[in-house]
Amino acid sequence: MNGYQLEMRIIGTKLPKPKTKPVSGFGMIKSDRPSVPVDFDPAELLK
C-alpha cells in the first residue's frame, strides 16, 4: 500500500485461463484486518 492508495500489478500468471469469465472479484483480495459489519454506516461517525 502507498498511503491510502492500493496498487496492484499483474506480473504473470501460472494458472490456465478460465473457461468462463468471473462474475465478480469478491474474495480475491485478502486482509488481516477485522471485517466491517454489513450494517456499518460511516455517516453515524459524524453525529
LOMARSE-460252 format. One line per 5 residues: for each residue x, y, z of N, C-alpha, C, O. Coordinates in pm, 1 decimal. Atoms other than C-alpha are relative to their C-alpha. Example, Ala and Ser with C-alpha at 12.3 -4.5 7.8 and 13.67 -1.06 7.14 Angstrom:
2
89.0 -119.0 0.0 1230.0 -450.0 780.0 90.0 120.0 0.0 193.6 118.1 66.5 | -82.0 -119.0 -6.0 1367.0 -106.0 714.0 -77.0 109.0 73.0 -26.1 219.8 89.9;
END
This chain:
47
84.1 -118.8 0.0 0.0 0.0 0.0 87.7 123.9 0.0 197.4 126.3 55.8 | -69.5 -127.6 8.3 105.6 351.6 -71.6 -91.4 105.1 61.2 -175.0 161.8 -9.2 | 92.6 -90.6 -67.0 -64.5 574.7 187.1 -137.2 -64.2 6.0 -153.5 -172.2 62.7 | 135.8 53.9 3.7 -436.5 523.3 130.9 -34.6 -53.5 -138.3 -152.0 -74.1 -168.9 | 22.4 47.3 136.2 -394.9 400.4 -225.7 54.4 -141.3 -12.7 166.6 -169.5 29.5;
-40.9 138.0 21.4 -377.7 34.5 -316.9 43.3 -14.1 -144.3 -31.2 21.3 -235.7 | -50.7 20.8 134.8 -164.2 -51.6 -616.9 13.8 -148.8 -24.5 71.1 -220.6 57.5 | -9.9 140.9 35.7 -193.1 -388.3 -790.6 56.2 -9.5 -140.6 16.5 65.2 -230.0 | -58.6 21.6 132.2 13.4 -511.0 -1081.4 3.1 -149.4 -28.0 35.2 -229.5 59.8 | -8.0 140.1 41.7 -8.7 -836.8 -1272.7 139.0 -20.8 -57.7 178.7 47.0 -152.5;
-135.0 25.5 48.3 338.5 -976.7 -1321.3 9.1 -130.5 -78.7 114.6 -163.7 -132.7 | 2.6 125.3 75.0 238.1 -1303.7 -1481.0 -101.0 -95.3 60.7 -145.4 -77.1 174.0 | 93.9 99.4 -51.6 8.1 -1598.4 -1444.2 58.9 -138.8 -18.8 129.0 -166.2 -116.3 | -43.0 138.5 9.1 80.8 -1959.9 -1379.4 -119.3 -93.5 -13.6 -103.4 -214.2 -32.1 | 120.5 80.2 9.2 -279.4 -2076.1 -1392.9 -52.1 -0.2 -142.8 -33.5 97.7 -215.1;
60.6 -1.5 133.1 -456.8 -2182.4 -1710.9 -114.7 99.6 -5.4 -176.9 128.6 96.8 | 109.6 -94.8 14.8 -709.2 -1936.2 -1848.3 -132.2 -69.5 32.1 -155.5 -181.9 -12.4 | 129.8 60.1 -32.0 -1058.2 -1999.3 -1707.0 -87.1 -8.4 -125.6 -73.1 71.3 -218.4 | 88.1 18.8 115.6 -1322.2 -2123.4 -1948.6 -117.1 96.3 1.7 -180.9 118.9 -101.1 | 107.8 -98.1 -10.9 -1575.8 -1871.7 -1818.9 54.9 125.7 65.2 152.7 120.0 139.7;
-41.7 -125.7 -60.9 -1542.1 -1506.5 -1720.9 -50.0 4.5 144.2 -161.7 -38.7 172.5 | 48.3 -13.8 -137.3 -1557.4 -1435.8 -1347.3 -112.8 102.3 7.1 -110.3 203.6 -62.9 | 114.6 -89.1 -15.3 -1883.2 -1271.4 -1240.3 34.8 114.8 93.5 -13.8 226.3 74.7 | -37.4 -105.6 -93.9 -1728.4 -1076.2 -953.2 139.1 -29.4 53.4 190.4 -140.4 38.9 | -131.6 16.4 -60.1 -1397.8 -1022.5 -778.5 -7.8 -17.0 150.6 94.1 -9.0 219.1;
18.5 12.3 -144.3 -1545.0 -1075.5 -430.5 88.8 -110.7 55.8 88.4 -223.2 5.8 | -83.4 99.0 -67.3 -1297.9 -1252.4 -204.5 137.4 -18.2 -60.5 215.1 -100.2 -11.6 | -130.1 17.9 64.1 -997.4 -1214.2 -434.5 112.7 67.9 77.2 228.1 25.7 68.4 | -101.2 -70.3 -78.5 -816.2 -970.6 -202.7 -20.9 -35.1 146.6 -129.4 -15.3 201.2 | 7.6 41.4 -139.9 -741.8 -1098.6 146.1 65.9 105.6 88.7 159.1 173.6 45.9;
-53.9 -96.1 -95.4 -670.4 -883.4 453.1 5.5 -63.7 137.8 -75.3 -150.1 171.8 | -10.8 46.7 -138.3 -556.9 -949.3 807.6 -81.2 86.6 94.7 -95.4 53.4 212.4 | 81.8 -88.7 -82.9 -773.4 -662.9 935.0 -135.8 -63.8 27.9 -184.9 -143.9 -51.6 | 134.0 52.7 -27.0 -1103.9 -743.3 1103.9 -101.2 56.4 -99.6 -86.9 169.6 -145.9 | 100.2 -43.8 97.8 -1405.1 -720.4 874.5 -91.9 106.1 60.5 -106.6 115.5 182.4;
94.1 -104.1 -40.4 -1652.1 -431.5 888.6 -139.9 -60.4 -3.9 -174.9 -126.8 -101.5 | 135.9 55.6 0.9 -2008.5 -526.2 987.3 -80.8 51.8 -119.9 -61.4 165.5 -162.8 | 78.4 -39.4 117.2 -2256.7 -516.3 697.2 -93.4 115.9 29.6 -132.4 187.9 -62.3 | 90.1 -110.7 -33.2 -2477.1 -269.8 885.9 76.4 126.4 42.7 15.5 220.0 94.6 | -81.2 -117.0 -34.7 -2187.9 -22.7 942.4 -37.0 118.1 -87.7 -43.3 105.3 -210.0;
36.4 -122.2 71.9 -2285.9 332.7 844.2 101.3 108.3 36.9 97.9 159.1 149.0 | -100.4 -100.4 -33.8 -1993.7 578.3 822.8 -59.3 135.4 36.6 5.4 213.5 106.5 | 65.3 -126.7 -35.3 -2239.2 870.1 849.5 -25.4 8.8 149.6 -31.2 118.7 204.6 | 21.1 1.1 -145.3 -2300.9 764.3 1211.0 121.1 56.2 74.8 106.6 105.6 186.6 | -120.3 -50.6 -64.9 -1941.7 864.3 1291.4 1.7 152.7 4.7 71.3 211.1 87.8;
2.7 -146.1 7.6 -2018.5 1228.1 1200.4 -98.6 62.4 96.9 -97.4 184.0 116.0 | 101.3 -53.9 -92.4 -2302.7 1264.6 1450.4 58.6 32.0 133.7 -12.7 78.1 222.9;
END
